């Protein structure tokens, strides 16, 4: 009886390396801005869940007490288009959500 060879296990990239890959798609000035804003929000909300997702045409990093995006209390969103002219600024938003 022969046993089949096991396929090598492929390790999934870490969340940090995936996030770095998303950030690398922006021009260097916006990469710096994303990193600085992210560090400030991590410092301000140290226990929050950091949710990273694509929301239509925006790259979003949200901070939430749960893993649900609808519970996000603050988020940053960056819009970037590959076809935009070189020096055109990226659109940035800092959003806060108030629940009643």
C-alpha positions in Angstrom: 0.0 0.0 0.0 1.4 3.4 -1.0 0.4 6.6 0.5 -0.1 9.7 -1.5 2.4 12.5 -1.0 1.1 15.4 1.0 0.9 18.7 -0.8 3.1 21.3 0.9 1.1 23.5 3.2 0.9 27.1 1.9 0.9 29.7 4.7 -1.6 32.5 4.3 0.0 36.0 4.5 -0.4 37.7 7.8 -3.0 40.4 8.2 -0.2 43.0 8.5 1.4 41.9 5.3 -1.9 42.0 3.5 -2.6 45.5 4.8 0.9 46.6 3.7 0.1 45.3 0.2 -3.0 47.5 0.1 -1.2 50.5 1.3 1.6 50.0 -1.2 -0.9 50.7 -4.0 -1.0 54.4 -3.0 1.6 57.0 -3.9 4.4 57.5 -1.3 2.8 60.7 0.2 -0.5 58.9 0.8 1.2 55.8 2.1 2.8 58.0 4.7 -0.5 59.6 5.6 -2.3 56.3 5.9 0.4 54.9 8.2 0.4 58.1 10.4 -3.4 58.2 10.7 -3.5 54.5 11.5 -0.9 54.8 14.3 -2.8 57.8 15.8 -6.1 55.9 15.7 -4.5 52.7 17.1 -3.1 54.9 20.0 -6.5 56.5 20.6 -8.5 53.3 20.4 -6.0 50.6 21.6 -8.6 47.9 22.3 -10.7 48.4 19.1 -10.9 45.9 16.4 -9.3 47.2 13.2 -11.4 46.4 10.2 -9.9 46.8 6.8 -12.1 46.5 3.7 -12.8 47.8 0.2 -16.0 49.9 0.2 -16.9 50.5 -3.4 -14.1 52.8 -4.6 -12.6 53.4 -1.2 -9.9 51.7 0.9 -11.3 51.8 4.5 -9.8 51.1 7.9 -12.4 51.2 10.6 -12.2 50.9 14.4 -15.0 49.0 16.1 -15.7 47.5 19.6 -16.9 44.4 17.7 -16.0 42.6 14.5 -19.1 44.1 12.7 -18.4 47.0 10.4 -21.8 48.5 11.3 -20.5 49.0 14.9 -17.5 51.1 13.6 -17.1 54.3 15.6 -14.4 55.9 13.4 -12.9 55.1 10.1 -10.5 56.5 7.5 -11.3 56.1 3.8 -8.9 56.7 0.9 -10.0 56.9 -2.7 -7.5 56.2 -5.4 -7.8 55.7 -9.1 -5.2 54.1 -11.3 -6.2 56.4 -14.1 -5.8 59.7 -12.2 -3.2 62.1 -13.3 0.1 61.9 -11.3 0.0 64.7 -8.7 -3.7 64.8 -8.2 -4.5 64.5 -4.5 -6.1 61.5 -3.2 -9.6 62.0 -1.6 -9.6 61.4 2.2 -12.3 61.1 4.7 -12.4 60.6 8.4 -15.8 59.4 9.4 -17.5 59.2 12.7 -20.7 57.4 13.4 -23.2 58.3 16.1 -25.6 55.6 17.3 -28.8 56.7 19.0 
